[in-house]
Structure formats: structure tokens, C-alpha cells
Amino acid sequence: MTDVTITVDDDHLASIDEVVAAVRASGVQVTQVHAAIGIISGTMAPDARHALTAIRGVGAIEESPQFGVAPPDSPIQ
């Protein structure tokens, strides 16, 4: 699963609940809704991004970067 931040476009801020419902229906597990600023936070499968782009009201989709640390006994990289 990938952490994602979805920005609702200005034209749909008044109907953010409908956008949230559509985002949930696309498979995103919504964790927070910041209605005042038009931000939806959640997690999604990596292949769910395409479905999000088709939702009316979704202005931007930002996936959180994934970081990893090599095991302590691995060679220097």
C-alpha cells in the first residue's frame, strides 16, 4: 500500500463529501479528511492511481516517497 495525499479542486470544495465517497469507492482507504483546505489523506494500492484521475473533483494526487535502509551487515552502497 502507498500513502497518498489527494487535493480537491476549488470547484468541488463545497461537495468534498461526494469526492471522498468516490475516492473510497475507487479503493482508497481514507484516513483523514481536511475539508477546510480540501485535502484527503489515505492509502491505496499502487495500481489505483489511474482510477483516481477519473474522479471529478480530484485536482492532484501525491504519493508519499518510500524510503528504505539497507541491513546493517550489507556492503557500503
C-alpha positions in Angstrom: 0.0 0.0 0.0 1.1 3.5 -0.8 0.4 6.6 1.3 -1.4 9.2 -0.8 -2.5 12.9 -0.4 -5.3 14.0 -2.7 -6.1 17.6 -3.3 -9.7 18.5 -4.1 -10.0 21.2 -6.8 -11.6 24.5 -5.9 -14.8 23.9 -7.8 -15.6 20.8 -5.7 -14.7 22.0 -2.2 -18.4 22.5 -1.3 -19.1 18.9 -2.3 -16.0 17.3 -0.7 -18.1 14.6 0.9 -19.1 13.4 -2.6 -15.4 13.4 -3.7 -14.5 11.4 -0.5 -17.2 8.8 -1.3 -15.9 8.4 -4.8 -12.3 8.2 -3.6 -13.3 5.4 -1.2 -15.2 3.6 -3.9 -12.1 3.6 -6.0 -10.3 1.5 -3.4 -8.5 4.2 -1.3 -8.6 3.6 2.5 -9.3 7.2 3.6 -7.6 8.0 6.9 -8.2 11.8 7.2 -10.3 14.4 5.5 -9.3 18.1 5.9 -12.5 19.7 4.5 -11.5 23.3 5.2 -8.4 23.0 3.0 -9.6 20.4 0.5 -7.1 17.6 1.4 -7.9 13.8 1.6 -5.2 11.5 3.1 -5.2 7.7 2.8 -3.5 4.6 1.5 -4.0 2.9 -1.8 -2.7 0.1 -3.9 -0.1 1.2 -6.4 -2.4 0.4 -9.4 -5.3 2.6 -8.1 -3.8 5.9 -9.3 -5.5 5.6 -12.7 -8.9 5.3 -11.2 -8.4 8.4 -9.0 -7.6 10.6 -12.0 -11.0 9.9 -13.4 -12.9 11.2 -10.3 -14.5 14.6 -10.7 -13.1 16.9 -8.1 -9.7 15.4 -7.8 -7.2 18.1 -8.5 -3.9 16.5 -7.7 -2.6 13.1 -6.4 0.7 13.0 -4.5 2.2 9.7 -3.4 4.5 9.7 -0.4 8.0 8.6 -1.2 9.1 5.2 0.1 12.5 5.1 1.9 14.4 2.0 3.0 17.6 1.3 4.9 20.0 -1.5 3.9 20.6 -4.1 6.6 23.5 -3.3 9.0 25.7 -6.1 7.6 25.3 -5.1 3.9 28.3 -3.6 2.0 28.5 0.2 1.7 26.4 1.5 -1.2 
